[in-house]
Amino acid sequence: GNTFGGAGAGISLHTGADQYRVEQNWICGNYSQGDGAGIGHFGLSNNGLIEDNIINFNESFAQANPVDGGGIFVGGKPALQATNGLLLSPGSGTVTIDANLIRGNQAGAGDGGGIRIYQANGVDIANSLGDVGPWYDVRVFNNMINNNSAGLAGGGISVQDSLRAVIRNNQVANNDSTAT
């Protein structure tokens, strides 16, 4: 599959896809001029699961406005209105990325060849400053993330503007960043 803009050439998940399950798929050879060539989760969709997939040889590339996430992109949308006087993303919702093989993907001019996590938090944190309210988190567990590349940063994994990313028990090996 191909996309021109948007997110996710192989599988595209957008705001309101709460409690989705993407399990036991072979996602291979997709190209996107948007974020997340293999799987793109863009917007607020809470309690998503990406588990036990093979995500191989997908590519995101746009020269003028670099795009991110060759294999998987998880990100919140830009702010629509001010919250507590700040322009904050609604966030991505809580997402678990577990037991996937993420190999040979490329973010040709962007960040996160294997996985890109961006703006997972925002309004959720501002709304809970007075207590320990629920913050969204992105959990990356038990994955094999190998031989991916990025044109900017994070050949394997790139995380930005996300306060609760938990990356544990993964094999992250032989990934490259060309830092161009």
JOFENTA-V380899 format. One record per helix or strand of 2 or more residues. SS is the DSSP state (2 for helix, 1 for strand). FROM is the first residue (numbers start at 0). TO is the last residue. If there is no record, write none. Layout:
ss:from:to
SS:FROM:TO
SS:FROM:TO
This chain:
ss:from:to
1:1:2
1:10:13
1:20:22
1:25:27
1:30:31
1:38:41
1:47:50
1:53:55
1:58:59
1:71:74
1:81:82
1:85:86
1:94:97
1:100:102
1:105:106
1:114:117
2:122:125
1:137:140
1:143:145
1:148:149
1:156:159
1:164:167
1:170:172
1:175:176
